[in-house]
Amino acid sequence: LLDKGEVSRERAGRSFAWTPADRAGLAARRMRGVLDAESDREAVLASFVTGLDPADERLLRDLLTQARARGED
């Protein structure tokens, strides 16, 4: 589970304290895994984007604009 990113651990004395990964991060890793497994990335992304409702599409555009402004593209 640690290798899959589904949990994290912190040293607690001589053992570890395990906690579930954050749900948003886990979902993002799964989405990247699906995208990476396909040869036609453009088709996968196009299918995803066309299935978004208008509010989510606006949110995605805003997030991409913010990432570009921070130089994360």
Biopython code that builds the backbone (N, CA, C, O; Angstrom):
import numpy as np
from Bio.PDB.StructureBuilder import StructureBuilder

atoms = [
    (1, "LEU", "N", (0.823, -1.194, 0.000)),
    (1, "LEU", "CA", (0.000, 0.000, 0.000)),
    (1, "LEU", "C", (0.868, 1.260, 0.000)),
    (1, "LEU", "O", (0.517, 2.261, -0.624)),
    (2, "LEU", "N", (1.988, 1.204, 0.694)),
    (2, "LEU", "CA", (2.905, 2.347, 0.718)),
    (2, "LEU", "C", (3.449, 2.607, -0.682)),
    (2, "LEU", "O", (3.483, 3.754, -1.128)),
    (3, "ASP", "N", (3.876, 1.553, -1.381)),
    (3, "ASP", "CA", (4.409, 1.701, -2.735)),
    (3, "ASP", "C", (3.360, 2.220, -3.707)),
    (3, "ASP", "O", (3.699, 2.910, -4.669)),
    (4, "LYS", "N", (2.107, 1.903, -3.475)),
    (4, "LYS", "CA", (1.015, 2.369, -4.336)),
    (4, "LYS", "C", (0.577, 3.782, -3.975)),
    (4, "LYS", "O", (-0.234, 4.375, -4.685)),
    (5, "GLY", "N", (1.103, 4.331, -2.881)),
    (5, "GLY", "CA", (0.735, 5.674, -2.462)),
    (5, "GLY", "C", (-0.592, 5.758, -1.752)),
    (5, "GLY", "O", (-1.150, 6.845, -1.600)),
    (6, "GLU", "N", (-1.106, 4.622, -1.312)),
    (6, "GLU", "CA", (-2.409, 4.623, -0.667)),
    (6, "GLU", "C", (-2.339, 4.896, 0.829)),
    (6, "GLU", "O", (-3.355, 5.204, 1.453)),
    (7, "VAL", "N", (-1.159, 4.785, 1.402)),
    (7, "VAL", "CA", (-0.948, 5.106, 2.815)),
    (7, "VAL", "C", (0.383, 5.841, 2.948)),
    (7, "VAL", "O", (1.231, 5.793, 2.058)),
    (8, "SER", "N", (0.539, 6.508, 4.057)),
    (8, "SER", "CA", (1.836, 7.090, 4.399)),
    (8, "SER", "C", (2.180, 6.617, 5.806)),
    (8, "SER", "O", (1.317, 6.149, 6.548)),
    (9, "ARG", "N", (3.448, 6.748, 6.159)),
    (9, "ARG", "CA", (3.849, 6.308, 7.497)),
    (9, "ARG", "C", (4.826, 7.302, 8.085)),
    (9, "ARG", "O", (5.588, 7.957, 7.374)),
    (10, "GLU", "N", (4.785, 7.396, 9.396)),
    (10, "GLU", "CA", (5.712, 8.228, 10.147)),
    (10, "GLU", "C", (6.258, 7.399, 11.286)),
    (10, "GLU", "O", (5.551, 6.588, 11.884)),
    (11, "ARG", "N", (7.508, 7.612, 11.570)),
    (11, "ARG", "CA", (8.158, 6.902, 12.665)),
    (11, "ARG", "C", (7.463, 7.281, 13.965)),
    (11, "ARG", "O", (7.259, 8.462, 14.243)),
    (12, "ALA", "N", (7.102, 6.287, 14.755)),
    (12, "ALA", "CA", (6.481, 6.492, 16.065)),
    (12, "ALA", "C", (7.204, 5.568, 17.037)),
    (12, "ALA", "O", (6.818, 4.414, 17.229)),
    (13, "GLY", "N", (8.239, 6.088, 17.633)),
    (13, "GLY", "CA", (9.073, 5.253, 18.501)),
    (13, "GLY", "C", (9.844, 4.258, 17.662)),
    (13, "GLY", "O", (10.547, 4.639, 16.726)),
    (14, "ARG", "N", (9.715, 2.987, 17.992)),
    (14, "ARG", "CA", (10.427, 1.957, 17.247)),
    (14, "ARG", "C", (9.576, 1.351, 16.138)),
    (14, "ARG", "O", (10.005, 0.408, 15.474)),
    (15, "SER", "N", (8.383, 1.879, 15.934)),
    (15, "SER", "CA", (7.510, 1.354, 14.888)),
    (15, "SER", "C", (7.024, 2.505, 14.013)),
    (15, "SER", "O", (7.635, 3.574, 14.009)),
    (16, "PHE", "N", (5.961, 2.311, 13.291)),
    (16, "PHE", "CA", (5.418, 3.340, 12.412)),
    (16, "PHE", "C", (3.952, 3.581, 12.722)),
    (16, "PHE", "O", (3.234, 2.686, 13.169)),
    (17, "ALA", "N", (3.524, 4.818, 12.473)),
    (17, "ALA", "CA", (2.106, 5.171, 12.509)),
    (17, "ALA", "C", (1.673, 5.295, 11.053)),
    (17, "ALA", "O", (2.257, 6.064, 10.288)),
    (18, "TRP", "N", (0.662, 4.548, 10.680)),
    (18, "TRP", "CA", (0.179, 4.514, 9.299)),
    (18, "TRP", "C", (-1.070, 5.361, 9.172)),
    (18, "TRP", "O", (-1.944, 5.321, 10.038)),
    (19, "THR", "N", (-1.159, 6.131, 8.094)),
    (19, "THR", "CA", (-2.350, 6.926, 7.838)),
    (19, "THR", "C", (-2.736, 6.788, 6.360)),
    (19, "THR", "O", (-1.867, 6.648, 5.499)),
    (20, "PRO", "N", (-4.028, 6.826, 6.074)),
    (20, "PRO", "CA", (-4.449, 6.751, 4.675)),
    (20, "PRO", "C", (-3.987, 7.992, 3.913)),
    (20, "PRO", "O", (-3.911, 9.084, 4.476)),
    (21, "ALA", "N", (-3.683, 7.815, 2.645)),
    (21, "ALA", "CA", (-3.310, 8.949, 1.797)),
    (21, "ALA", "C", (-4.523, 9.853, 1.618)),
    (21, "ALA", "O", (-5.668, 9.422, 1.758)),
    (22, "ASP", "N", (-4.248, 11.112, 1.307)),
    (22, "ASP", "CA", (-5.384, 12.006, 1.074)),
    (22, "ASP", "C", (-6.127, 11.553, -0.182)),
    (22, "ASP", "O", (-5.510, 11.124, -1.157)),
    (23, "ARG", "N", (-7.423, 11.650, -0.151)),
    (23, "ARG", "CA", (-8.268, 11.121, -1.223)),
    (23, "ARG", "C", (-8.017, 11.829, -2.548)),
    (23, "ARG", "O", (-8.016, 11.191, -3.601)),
    (24, "ALA", "N", (-7.806, 13.140, -2.506)),
    (24, "ALA", "CA", (-7.565, 13.878, -3.751)),
    (24, "ALA", "C", (-6.259, 13.436, -4.394)),
    (24, "ALA", "O", (-6.197, 13.236, -5.607)),
    (25, "GLY", "N", (-5.220, 13.284, -3.589)),
    (25, "GLY", "CA", (-3.939, 12.834, -4.118)),
    (25, "GLY", "C", (-4.018, 11.421, -4.671)),
    (25, "GLY", "O", (-3.425, 11.117, -5.706)),
    (26, "LEU", "N", (-4.745, 10.570, -3.987)),
    (26, "LEU", "CA", (-4.907, 9.194, -4.441)),
    (26, "LEU", "C", (-5.665, 9.154, -5.774)),
    (26, "LEU", "O", (-5.283, 8.421, -6.686)),
    (27, "ALA", "N", (-6.719, 9.930, -5.879)),
    (27, "ALA", "CA", (-7.477, 9.972, -7.137)),
    (27, "ALA", "C", (-6.609, 10.502, -8.274)),
    (27, "ALA", "O", (-6.669, 9.992, -9.393)),
    (28, "ALA", "N", (-5.808, 11.516, -7.992)),
    (28, "ALA", "CA", (-4.922, 12.077, -9.024)),
    (28, "ALA", "C", (-3.899, 11.045, -9.482)),
    (28, "ALA", "O", (-3.621, 10.940, -10.677)),
    (29, "ARG", "N", (-3.337, 10.284, -8.550)),
    (29, "ARG", "CA", (-2.366, 9.240, -8.937)),
    (29, "ARG", "C", (-3.026, 8.164, -9.780)),
    (29, "ARG", "O", (-2.425, 7.657, -10.727)),
    (30, "ARG", "N", (-4.251, 7.814, -9.445)),
    (30, "ARG", "CA", (-4.972, 6.820, -10.249)),
    (30, "ARG", "C", (-5.234, 7.341, -11.651)),
    (30, "ARG", "O", (-5.079, 6.610, -12.630)),
    (31, "MET", "N", (-5.631, 8.599, -11.748)),
    (31, "MET", "CA", (-5.883, 9.197, -13.058)),
    (31, "MET", "C", (-4.600, 9.216, -13.893)),
    (31, "MET", "O", (-4.632, 8.904, -15.084)),
    (32, "ARG", "N", (-3.482, 9.578, -13.280)),
    (32, "ARG", "CA", (-2.201, 9.562, -14.003)),
    (32, "ARG", "C", (-1.840, 8.149, -14.432)),
    (32, "ARG", "O", (-1.300, 7.950, -15.520)),
    (33, "GLY", "N", (-2.130, 7.176, -13.593)),
    (33, "GLY", "CA", (-1.849, 5.787, -13.940)),
    (33, "GLY", "C", (-2.631, 5.336, -15.160)),
    (33, "GLY", "O", (-2.092, 4.661, -16.037)),
    (34, "VAL", "N", (-3.894, 5.709, -15.215)),
    (34, "VAL", "CA", (-4.716, 5.366, -16.377)),
    (34, "VAL", "C", (-4.181, 6.073, -17.614)),
    (34, "VAL", "O", (-4.056, 5.460, -18.674)),
    (35, "LEU", "N", (-3.870, 7.339, -17.490)),
    (35, "LEU", "CA", (-3.343, 8.103, -18.613)),
    (35, "LEU", "C", (-2.024, 7.521, -19.105)),
    (35, "LEU", "O", (-1.809, 7.398, -20.311)),
    (36, "ASP", "N", (-1.151, 7.166, -18.188)),
    (36, "ASP", "CA", (0.155, 6.616, -18.555)),
    (36, "ASP", "C", (0.053, 5.235, -19.199)),
    (36, "ASP", "O", (0.945, 4.830, -19.944)),
    (37, "ALA", "N", (-1.025, 4.517, -18.916)),
    (37, "ALA", "CA", (-1.176, 3.163, -19.448)),
    (37, "ALA", "C", (-1.687, 3.155, -20.890)),
    (37, "ALA", "O", (-1.648, 2.117, -21.551)),
    (38, "GLU", "N", (-2.153, 4.274, -21.373)),
    (38, "GLU", "CA", (-2.723, 4.341, -22.722)),
    (38, "GLU", "C", (-1.728, 4.967, -23.689)),
    (38, "GLU", "O", (-0.968, 5.863, -23.322)),
    (39, "SER", "N", (-1.741, 4.491, -24.915)),
    (39, "SER", "CA", (-0.802, 5.021, -25.911)),
    (39, "SER", "C", (-1.293, 6.326, -26.518)),
    (39, "SER", "O", (-0.478, 7.151, -26.932)),
    (40, "ASP", "N", (-2.597, 6.534, -26.582)),
    (40, "ASP", "CA", (-3.155, 7.748, -27.177)),
    (40, "ASP", "C", (-3.617, 8.700, -26.068)),
    (40, "ASP", "O", (-4.803, 8.769, -25.745)),
    (41, "ARG", "N", (-2.672, 9.416, -25.504)),
    (41, "ARG", "CA", (-2.957, 10.325, -24.391)),
    (41, "ARG", "C", (-3.979, 11.388, -24.795)),
    (41, "ARG", "O", (-4.855, 11.747, -24.009)),
    (42, "GLU", "N", (-3.857, 11.887, -26.029)),
    (42, "GLU", "CA", (-4.772, 12.930, -26.484)),
    (42, "GLU", "C", (-6.215, 12.434, -26.466)),
    (42, "GLU", "O", (-7.116, 13.159, -26.044)),
    (43, "ALA", "N", (-6.436, 11.208, -26.920)),
    (43, "ALA", "CA", (-7.792, 10.655, -26.932)),
    (43, "ALA", "C", (-8.330, 10.488, -25.514)),
    (43, "ALA", "O", (-9.503, 10.764, -25.259)),
    (44, "VAL", "N", (-7.485, 10.040, -24.596)),
    (44, "VAL", "CA", (-7.918, 9.868, -23.206)),
    (44, "VAL", "C", (-8.286, 11.215, -22.597)),
    (44, "VAL", "O", (-9.341, 11.355, -21.978)),
    (45, "LEU", "N", (-7.410, 12.209, -22.776)),
    (45, "LEU", "CA", (-7.689, 13.536, -22.221)),
    (45, "LEU", "C", (-8.914, 14.172, -22.874)),
    (45, "LEU", "O", (-9.724, 14.797, -22.191)),
    (46, "ALA", "N", (-9.054, 14.019, -24.184)),
    (46, "ALA", "CA", (-10.212, 14.581, -24.876)),
    (46, "ALA", "C", (-11.501, 13.948, -24.361)),
    (46, "ALA", "O", (-12.489, 14.649, -24.143)),
    (47, "SER", "N", (-11.499, 12.655, -24.169)),
    (47, "SER", "CA", (-12.673, 11.974, -23.647)),
    (47, "SER", "C", (-13.003, 12.448, -22.242)),
    (47, "SER", "O", (-14.170, 12.645, -21.907)),
    (48, "PHE", "N", (-11.981, 12.630, -21.424)),
    (48, "PHE", "CA", (-12.191, 13.106, -20.063)),
    (48, "PHE", "C", (-12.782, 14.516, -20.065)),
    (48, "PHE", "O", (-13.765, 14.785, -19.375)),
    (49, "VAL", "N", (-12.179, 15.406, -20.840)),
    (49, "VAL", "CA", (-12.598, 16.805, -20.844)),
    (49, "VAL", "C", (-14.009, 16.966, -21.396)),
    (49, "VAL", "O", (-14.788, 17.766, -20.877)),
    (50, "THR", "N", (-14.347, 16.213, -22.445)),
    (50, "THR", "CA", (-15.689, 16.358, -23.006)),
    (50, "THR", "C", (-16.768, 15.827, -22.068)),
    (50, "THR", "O", (-17.944, 16.153, -22.231)),
    (51, "GLY", "N", (-16.382, 15.019, -21.099)),
    (51, "GLY", "CA", (-17.342, 14.498, -20.133)),
    (51, "GLY", "C", (-17.534, 15.375, -18.912)),
    (51, "GLY", "O", (-18.367, 15.070, -18.059)),
    (52, "LEU", "N", (-16.773, 16.466, -18.812)),
    (52, "LEU", "CA", (-16.891, 17.354, -17.653)),
    (52, "LEU", "C", (-18.123, 18.228, -17.760)),
    (52, "LEU", "O", (-18.530, 18.617, -18.855)),
    (53, "ASP", "N", (-18.716, 18.534, -16.612)),
    (53, "ASP", "CA", (-19.792, 19.517, -16.651)),
    (53, "ASP", "C", (-19.157, 20.907, -16.729)),
    (53, "ASP", "O", (-17.974, 21.052, -16.424)),
    (54, "PRO", "N", (-19.907, 21.922, -17.126)),
    (54, "PRO", "CA", (-19.326, 23.258, -17.342)),
    (54, "PRO", "C", (-18.582, 23.824, -16.134)),
    (54, "PRO", "O", (-17.554, 24.480, -16.303)),
    (55, "ALA", "N", (-19.072, 23.588, -14.940)),
    (55, "ALA", "CA", (-18.395, 24.119, -13.746)),
    (55, "ALA", "C", (-17.032, 23.456, -13.558)),
    (55, "ALA", "O", (-16.055, 24.130, -13.233)),
    (56, "ASP", "N", (-16.962, 22.140, -13.761)),
    (56, "ASP", "CA", (-15.680, 21.442, -13.631)),
    (56, "ASP", "C", (-14.720, 21.845, -14.754)),
    (56, "ASP", "O", (-13.512, 21.937, -14.535)),
    (57, "GLU", "N", (-15.255, 22.085, -15.949)),
    (57, "GLU", "CA", (-14.414, 22.533, -17.053)),
    (57, "GLU", "C", (-13.796, 23.888, -16.734)),
    (57, "GLU", "O", (-12.607, 24.103, -16.974)),
    (58, "ARG", "N", (-14.602, 24.807, -16.193)),
    (58, "ARG", "CA", (-14.073, 26.125, -15.798)),
    (58, "ARG", "C", (-13.006, 25.965, -14.722)),
    (58, "ARG", "O", (-11.960, 26.611, -14.777)),
    (59, "LEU", "N", (-13.271, 25.103, -13.745)),
    (59, "LEU", "CA", (-12.309, 24.878, -12.673)),
    (59, "LEU", "C", (-11.001, 24.335, -13.240)),
    (59, "LEU", "O", (-9.925, 24.788, -12.847)),
    (60, "LEU", "N", (-11.079, 23.376, -14.153)),
    (60, "LEU", "CA", (-9.880, 22.819, -14.766)),
    (60, "LEU", "C", (-9.113, 23.890, -15.536)),
    (60, "LEU", "O", (-7.887, 23.958, -15.447)),
    (61, "ARG", "N", (-9.821, 24.724, -16.287)),
    (61, "ARG", "CA", (-9.162, 25.817, -17.021)),
    (61, "ARG", "C", (-8.456, 26.764, -16.053)),
    (61, "ARG", "O", (-7.319, 27.168, -16.295)),
    (62, "ASP", "N", (-9.132, 27.119, -14.955)),
    (62, "ASP", "CA", (-8.530, 28.005, -13.956)),
    (62, "ASP", "C", (-7.278, 27.384, -13.342)),
    (62, "ASP", "O", (-6.269, 28.065, -13.160)),
    (63, "LEU", "N", (-7.344, 26.097, -13.025)),
    (63, "LEU", "CA", (-6.196, 25.418, -12.436)),
    (63, "LEU", "C", (-5.024, 25.354, -13.410)),
    (63, "LEU", "O", (-3.872, 25.523, -13.011)),
    (64, "LEU", "N", (-5.315, 25.113, -14.681)),
    (64, "LEU", "CA", (-4.253, 25.095, -15.695)),
    (64, "LEU", "C", (-3.628, 26.476, -15.859)),
    (64, "LEU", "O", (-2.412, 26.595, -16.008)),
    (65, "THR", "N", (-4.449, 27.511, -15.831)),
    (65, "THR", "CA", (-3.935, 28.879, -15.920)),
    (65, "THR", "C", (-3.038, 29.198, -14.723)),
    (65, "THR", "O", (-1.972, 29.792, -14.883)),
    (66, "GLN", "N", (-3.468, 28.806, -13.536)),
    (66, "GLN", "CA", (-2.664, 29.045, -12.333)),
    (66, "GLN", "C", (-1.340, 28.290, -12.393)),
    (66, "GLN", "O", (-0.295, 28.834, -12.037)),
    (67, "ALA", "N", (-1.383, 27.047, -12.841)),
    (67, "ALA", "CA", (-0.159, 26.241, -12.941)),
    (67, "ALA", "C", (0.796, 26.872, -13.948)),
    (67, "ALA", "O", (2.001, 26.933, -13.705)),
    (68, "ARG", "N", (0.270, 27.340, -15.072)),
    (68, "ARG", "CA", (1.097, 27.981, -16.097)),
    (68, "ARG", "C", (1.734, 29.246, -15.535)),
    (68, "ARG", "O", (2.901, 29.520, -15.812)),
    (69, "ALA", "N", (0.993, 30.016, -14.755)),
    (69, "ALA", "CA", (1.506, 31.262, -14.167)),
    (69, "ALA", "C", (2.638, 30.973, -13.181)),
    (69, "ALA", "O", (3.550, 31.783, -13.017)),
    (70, "ARG", "N", (2.570, 29.805, -12.522)),
    (70, "ARG", "CA", (3.627, 29.424, -11.570)),
    (70, "ARG", "C", (4.786, 28.749, -12.287)),
    (70, "ARG", "O", (5.798, 28.432, -11.661)),
    (71, "GLY", "N", (4.652, 28.524, -13.599)),
    (71, "GLY", "CA", (5.714, 27.881, -14.364)),
    (71, "GLY", "C", (5.725, 26.373, -14.238)),
    (71, "GLY", "O", (6.779, 25.749, -14.367)),
    (72, "GLU", "N", (4.565, 25.772, -13.987)),
    (72, "GLU", "CA", (4.471, 24.321, -13.785)),
    (72, "GLU", "C", (4.059, 23.583, -15.043)),
    (72, "GLU", "O", (3.594, 22.447, -14.950)),
    (73, "ASP", "N", (4.211, 24.179, -16.217)),
    (73, "ASP", "CA", (3.788, 23.449, -17.417)),
    (73, "ASP", "C", (4.894, 22.738, -18.068)),
    (73, "ASP", "O", (4.690, 22.081, -19.089)),
]
sb = StructureBuilder()
sb.init_structure("model")
sb.init_model(0)
sb.init_chain("A")
sb.init_seg("    ")
for serial, (resi, resn, name, xyz) in enumerate(atoms, 1):
    if name == "N":
        sb.init_residue(resn, " ", resi, " ")
    sb.init_atom(name, np.array(xyz, "f"), 0.0, 1.0, " ", f" {name:<3s}", serial, name[0])
structure = sb.get_structure()
